[in-house]
Every structure is written in structure tokens, then in C-alpha cells.
Amino acid sequence: MKFLFVHQNMPGQYRELVQWLGDSGDHDIVFLTQRKNPPKFKGVREVIYKPHNRAKDDAYGLVKTWENAAGSGFGAAMAAKQLRDGGWTPDIIIGHVGWGELTFIKEIYPDVPVIGFFEYYYSVKGGPVGFDPESPVSEHSPYLMAAHNTVPLVNIEVVDQAHFPTYWQRDRFPKTFHDRGYVCHDGIRTEQMLPNADVTLELGRLEKPITRQDEVVTYMARNLETTRGFHQFMRALPTLQAKRPNARVLVIGGNDTSYGGKSKHKGGLRGQMEAEVGDSVNWDMVHFLGQVPYEDYQKIIQISRCHIYLTMPFVMSWSLLESMSMQATIVASDVAPVREAITHGETGLLVDFFDPEALANQVAEVCAEPEKFAHIGPNARKHVVETYDFLTVCLPEHLRQINALVPSDKRIEIPA
């Protein structure tokens, strides 16, 4: 089958699916992206396009998102036109609608079915905007959020099938969207994300590697930001260290901002929070590791006695499910998207996002009495394998949805 994937930051949510299709050797795959020097996948040809237009910094706020989306959409369409004029027409188009890249794709390929990834619908209620009193919304926020939604509202009429990765994300969209798509996660390679009792980890300022016998607490986010609760994590450290002074805390994450507003502190949010907690933290026991290679990230989670996952009500991180697959004992924020994956006391432990004392106390209890919580990691892995495994759960569903849109002679055999 001929596939056209579209995502401005290749591979995005399609990492596993594209790799599986490419490895099969049975398909002609083109990936349309804005990313310079995108990663290479076997059997996949990358086509890099430039947005036709970008909104100026001082553009009118209520049309800025749409102006950028239209520029990306037209740029993607012109790249697709070159493919078409060169004699290449896909059997199916699969892409993310969030940046507008699919907006005009039917002008180029009107008869080709499209599956669109609908990630998020903005609102000042139920999501990160307006959730934290420390980041109050302005009186204009509802209008800006509504303006952001122009892109999915246009694109729901472009796609033949919508794809929502979780039920919480689907339910953010108006009910008119729900019957026009299916819910299925991107998928976790649980056969690769395994626990490892023998794991060791070397840290630069320590003479000896640490092991599972050491008391290790971990926190991870792509970037250290308020949307992922970094400020609450930092506020929990003094109490946690008072209760567990020998706990070594490993922090993964960059100093940029992926979601939400940026700190005005010259050192970013990390600098701001270091100044706030000050000398109440023993910094010798805290290791900021930055953004680490994937294999190091796996070791860090595998060695963790207690892993902290914090988020406002927002898109659930891959790292949460991957950590569950590695049998981590997770303490997470008690918000709706997390409750879709974690049942308190069974597959993880949930605490109030706004209560750093409760967070510290729960983590300290896990560190002090690991045997009391020994059931959580295996239960978490079992749940992820049964619900989010790529090969046995998510891949078959994605293939069923693809097969439903293409002629019978193009359909892919679904693995048993």
C-alpha cells in the first residue's frame, strides 16, 4: 500500500506505526514534514516542506493560529502537489491536524481517504488553562482558546476518519466529533519497556554506580514546566528529604517550555524554584540530568524505587505508560487524564496536584515500605500490556481503521 504520513515534527505520534510498516518491506511510504534532518526509518522516504507563510509576532491574536495553520497547510499541499505531478498518489493519508497541515490536502488528493489525529481541543475549563491559581487566565483567554479551535473545526470536515489517542482527549472535543472517529493510543512497545532487577546506573559525581538496592526517586518531563507540575515537585523536596534523607533524586527534563507560560526568572522555572526552596533542600542528593538518551531514560526508570509523574489536566505523556510498562511504582497527580491509566492503590498512587506535602508523604511511604506497594508495578505493567501494547492492541486497531477506508485488494493482514 502507498502511505502518505504528515506531521510537522516527524515521526510524532507515528513512530511505532511507521517503523512497523517500513520494516515489513511491503509498502511505499512517504513522510511529509517540516523537520530538518528528520530521523531515518527503513522503507520511508522523507519529504521536507516549508510553510508558505508564518504569522508575524505582532499579528492579531485571534487569527494568528489560523494564519500559521493556513501557511503550513498550503506549504504541505504544494509539496503533495509535487508528489502528485511526479506520478505518485497514496492509497491513504494519515496525519496530525493540529498545525493545519491537512487543511488543503483534499485539494490535491480529493479521492484519497484521510485519517486525522485530533490531539487537543482548547477550553478555559477542564484543561491546564485556568487550572492553577498561580497562572490566572485573562479576560481574553476564552476568545483565544476558541480561536485556536478553528483548526480542528475546519479539519473535521477534511478527514474521513478522526483518531483520538485517549477517551479524555476525545471528550475535550464537541460531541459532534465523537462519532466521527475512533479512540486508540499510539501504542507502547511493552516487549521493549521491561523491568530490570540487575540494572546499574553511573552518575558523574558518584564513585560507584547505583543499583536497585539504592533508594532512588525519579521525576521526568520533556521540559521542567508548570504544566507537568515541576513547581509542585520542587516544593515537595524539603519534606521528602526530611523524611528520607538518603533518597537520591534523579530529575529528567530540559529547561525550555513545551506547554503553558514561561517563567520570568532569568534561570527559567528551575532557577525560580531553586531560589524558592533554597537551602531547605540538600542539593547533593538531587541530580538534574537534562534530556537523556532513550536507553539511559530506561535505566533511570528501571532503577527507581518511586517514580513521580505530575501533570495538569492535559495530554497524557508517553513516559507515564512506558514507566508503568517497566513496573515502576508511580505517584501521580490525581487528574482526569491520569485516572484513565491509573487506578489508585492498584496500578499507581494518586495525590492532589496542589498538595506538595501529600506528594512528599506518599513518596516517602513508598521508599520506606516498598514491600507494601510491591503489587503496584506488576499490576501497572499488566494493565499497559492489556490496554496500550502496540503490537497486540493498538496496531491491530489502527490497521482495522486503515483497512476500512481502502479497497479490499489494498488491505493489510492484521497480525494475530
PEZIHU-V53648 format. One record per residue. N is the residue number from 0. RES is the residue in one small letter. PHI is phi in whole degrees, -180 to 180 (999 if undefined). D_CENTER is the distance of its C-alpha to the mean C-alpha in Angstrom with 2 decimals. Layout:
n/res/phi/d_center
N/RES/PHI/D_CENTER
N/RES/PHI/D_CENTER
This chain:
n/res/phi/d_center
0/m/999/28.19
1/k/-97/27.18
2/f/-112/23.50
3/l/-115/22.25
4/f/-97/18.50
5/v/-135/17.43
6/h/-160/14.40
7/q/-62/15.16
8/n/-121/12.93
9/m/-50/13.85
10/p/-93/12.52
11/g/56/9.08
12/q/-74/8.18
13/y/-103/11.79
14/r/-54/12.04
15/e/-73/13.61
16/l/-65/15.56
17/v/-63/17.06
18/q/-64/17.99
19/w/-65/19.65
20/l/-64/21.53
21/g/-65/22.62
22/d/-65/23.81
23/s/-67/25.92
24/g/74/28.04
25/d/-101/28.92
26/h/-130/27.10
27/d/-105/27.37
28/i/-120/23.90
29/v/-119/23.31
30/f/-117/20.02
31/l/-94/20.42
32/t/-151/18.40
33/q/-92/19.06
34/r/-69/17.77
35/k/-77/20.83
36/n/52/21.36
37/p/-68/18.44
38/p/-63/17.97
39/k/-96/20.69
40/f/-127/20.50
41/k/-56/23.71
42/g/75/25.22
43/v/-122/22.93
44/r/-102/24.51
45/e/-90/22.53
46/v/-123/23.92
47/i/-95/22.99
48/y/-124/23.89
49/k/-109/24.38
50/p/-58/23.92
51/h/-72/27.42
52/n/-157/27.16
53/r/-127/25.17
54/a/-66/26.07
55/k/-71/28.10
56/d/-57/27.04
57/d/-98/29.75
58/a/-64/29.00
59/y/-58/29.47
60/g/-57/26.34
61/l/-77/26.46
62/v/-118/26.47
63/k/-63/24.37
64/t/-61/21.12
65/w/-68/23.27
66/e/-63/25.23
67/n/-66/22.25
68/a/-64/20.98
69/a/-64/24.54
70/g/-64/24.90
71/s/-67/21.85
72/g/-62/23.00
73/f/-72/26.49
74/g/-62/25.57
75/a/-66/23.60
76/a/-64/26.56
77/m/-67/29.05
78/a/-67/27.31
79/a/-65/27.29
80/k/-63/30.94
81/q/-63/31.82
82/l/-62/30.41
83/r/-63/32.43
84/d/-67/35.52
85/g/-86/35.29
86/g/95/35.64
87/w/-110/32.09
88/t/-129/30.76
89/p/-76/27.72
90/d/-86/28.01
91/i/-155/24.58
92/i/-117/21.95
93/i/-130/18.23
94/g/-162/15.91
95/h/-88/13.45
96/v/-87/15.69
97/g/-61/13.93
98/w/-104/15.97
99/g/83/19.08
100/e/-67/19.42
101/l/-93/20.70
102/t/-54/23.03
103/f/-112/26.17
104/i/-66/25.43
105/k/-73/27.92
106/e/-70/30.59
107/i/-94/30.42
108/y/-123/29.78
109/p/-65/31.10
110/d/-103/31.63
111/v/-94/28.42
112/p/-68/25.97
113/v/-127/22.48
114/i/-109/19.29
115/g/-109/16.87
116/f/-87/13.17
117/f/-104/13.19
118/e/-90/9.90
119/y/-157/11.57
120/y/-118/15.21
121/y/-82/16.47
122/s/-162/19.04
123/v/-86/20.72
124/k/-127/20.71
125/g/86/18.18
126/g/-123/15.17
127/p/-70/14.74
128/v/-69/17.67
129/g/83/20.81
130/f/-76/19.29
131/d/-100/20.46
132/p/-58/24.20
133/e/-71/23.87
134/s/-126/22.17
135/p/-66/24.48
136/v/-84/24.07
137/s/-87/26.82
138/e/-66/29.12
139/h/-92/27.63
140/s/-57/23.99
141/p/-58/24.53
142/y/-72/25.91
143/l/-66/23.16
144/m/-64/20.51
145/a/-63/22.78
146/a/-66/23.17
147/h/-58/19.44
148/n/-76/19.67
149/t/-56/22.36
150/v/-66/19.99
151/p/-66/18.68
152/l/-64/22.21
153/v/-73/23.74
154/n/-76/21.42
155/i/-65/21.86
156/e/-88/25.40
157/v/-88/24.47
158/v/-81/22.49
159/d/-90/24.33
160/q/-149/21.46
161/a/-94/18.28
162/h/-127/15.18
163/f/-116/12.94
164/p/-76/10.13
165/t/-141/11.35
166/y/-68/14.69
167/w/-61/13.66
168/q/-67/11.93
169/r/-59/15.06
170/d/-73/17.32
171/r/-71/16.26
172/f/-81/18.04
173/p/-57/21.85
174/k/-60/23.49
175/t/-64/24.91
176/f/-81/21.55
177/h/-61/21.18
178/d/-81/23.94
179/r/-104/22.91
180/g/-157/19.86
181/y/-126/18.44
182/v/-109/15.63
183/c/-164/13.97
184/h/-67/10.65
185/d/-60/9.82
186/g/111/11.40
187/i/-114/11.64
188/r/-82/14.68
189/t/-66/16.35
190/e/-73/19.56
191/q/-103/18.13
192/m/-93/16.17
193/l/-114/19.44
194/p/-71/21.22
195/n/-149/23.88
196/a/-68/26.80
197/d/-100/28.39
198/v/-64/25.62
199/t/-130/26.87
200/l/-142/25.28
201/e/-96/27.25
202/l/-117/26.68
203/g/-52/28.68
204/r/-96/30.82
205/l/-111/31.65
206/e/-74/34.57
207/k/-112/33.44
208/p/-64/30.13
209/i/-93/28.43
210/t/-134/28.14
211/r/-65/27.14
212/q/-78/30.40
213/d/-80/29.23
214/e/-90/27.66
215/v/-120/24.17
216/v/-115/21.55
217/t/-124/18.04
218/y/-138/15.34
219/m/-142/12.08
220/a/-154/9.63
221/r/-56/8.78
222/n/-135/11.71
223/l/-81/14.27
224/e/-143/14.22
225/t/-68/15.46
226/t/-57/12.44
227/r/-99/11.17
228/g/70/14.83
229/f/-62/16.17
230/h/-64/19.49
231/q/-72/19.97
232/f/-59/19.25
233/m/-63/21.87
234/r/-70/24.28
235/a/-81/24.15
236/l/-59/25.26
237/p/-57/28.99
238/t/-68/29.44
239/l/-60/27.46
240/q/-70/29.60
241/a/-64/32.74
242/k/-84/32.17
243/r/-132/30.83
244/p/-64/32.30
245/n/-93/31.71
246/a/-71/27.96
247/r/-99/26.21
248/v/-105/22.90
249/l/-109/20.33
250/v/-118/17.68
251/i/-106/14.87
252/g/153/13.46
253/g/-84/14.86
254/n/-102/17.16
255/d/-90/15.77
256/t/-130/13.99
257/s/-88/10.70
258/y/-135/11.25
259/g/81/14.67
260/g/-79/18.02
261/k/-88/19.12
262/s/-69/21.65
263/k/-88/25.17
264/h/-69/26.12
265/k/-64/27.16
266/g/-96/25.09
267/g/70/21.91
268/l/-64/20.39
269/r/-60/21.11
270/g/-61/24.68
271/q/-61/25.01
272/m/-75/24.06
273/e/-62/26.19
274/a/-67/29.03
275/e/-68/28.55
276/v/-84/28.66
277/g/53/31.07
278/d/-82/33.42
279/s/-79/32.40
280/v/-115/29.88
281/n/-85/31.11
282/w/-69/29.09
283/d/-64/30.60
284/m/-100/28.41
285/v/-118/25.12
286/h/-120/23.44
287/f/-90/20.93
288/l/-99/19.59
289/g/71/17.40
290/q/-91/14.74
291/v/-107/16.13
292/p/-59/16.55
293/y/-59/14.65
294/e/-69/17.88
295/d/-71/18.50
296/y/-58/15.17
297/q/-60/16.24
298/k/-62/19.64
299/i/-63/18.56
300/i/-70/16.80
301/q/-64/19.76
302/i/-89/22.24
303/s/-73/20.86
304/r/-82/23.16
305/c/-146/20.78
306/h/-108/17.07
307/i/-102/15.89
308/y/-127/12.56
309/l/-118/12.98
310/t/-160/11.34
311/m/-70/13.16
312/p/-63/12.84
313/f/-158/9.57
314/v/-55/6.35
315/m/-70/5.83
316/s/-73/3.77
317/w/-56/4.82
318/s/-61/7.42
319/l/-63/8.98
320/l/-69/9.96
321/e/-65/10.93
322/s/-65/12.97
323/m/-63/14.54
324/s/-63/15.44
325/m/-88/17.17
326/q/66/19.09
327/a/-70/18.06
328/t/-88/19.76
329/i/-109/17.09
330/v/-109/18.03
331/a/-130/15.45
332/s/-74/15.91
333/d/-85/17.68
334/v/-130/15.80
335/a/-55/15.49
336/p/-63/11.85
337/v/-75/12.34
338/r/-64/15.78
339/e/-68/14.59
340/a/-106/13.66
341/i/-118/16.13
342/t/-104/19.84
343/h/-59/21.55
344/g/85/24.02
345/e/-112/23.11
346/t/-115/19.61
347/g/173/18.82
348/l/-127/20.32
349/l/-113/19.44
350/v/-134/20.85
351/d/-64/21.33
352/f/-55/18.83
353/f/-93/21.98
354/d/-122/24.09
355/p/-63/23.67
356/e/-66/26.92
357/a/-64/25.66
358/l/-61/22.58
359/a/-61/25.00
360/n/-64/27.43
361/q/-68/25.05
362/v/-64/23.71
363/a/-61/27.36
364/e/-65/28.48
365/v/-62/26.05
366/c/-66/27.31
367/a/-77/30.91
368/e/-130/30.95
369/p/-60/28.45
370/e/-66/30.72
371/k/-65/30.35
372/f/-114/26.63
373/a/-64/26.99
374/h/-77/26.19
375/i/-68/22.65
376/g/-58/21.02
377/p/-61/22.80
378/n/-64/22.11
379/a/-63/18.35
380/r/-62/18.47
381/k/-58/20.77
382/h/-65/18.57
383/v/-67/15.52
384/v/-61/18.07
385/e/-77/19.64
386/t/-115/16.72
387/y/-126/13.70
388/d/-63/15.60
389/f/-67/15.18
390/l/-70/18.89
391/t/-101/20.59
392/v/-119/18.55
393/c/-78/15.90
394/l/-56/17.84
395/p/-57/21.06
396/e/-69/19.70
397/h/-62/18.23
398/l/-67/21.61
399/r/-61/23.54
400/q/-68/22.02
401/i/-65/22.79
402/n/-61/26.25
403/a/-69/27.07
404/l/-107/26.98
405/v/-116/28.96
406/p/-59/32.62
407/s/-59/33.57
408/d/-76/34.62
409/k/-101/31.14
410/r/-67/29.25
411/i/-98/27.41
412/e/-68/28.57
413/i/-85/26.03
414/p/-59/25.95
415/a/-71/27.75
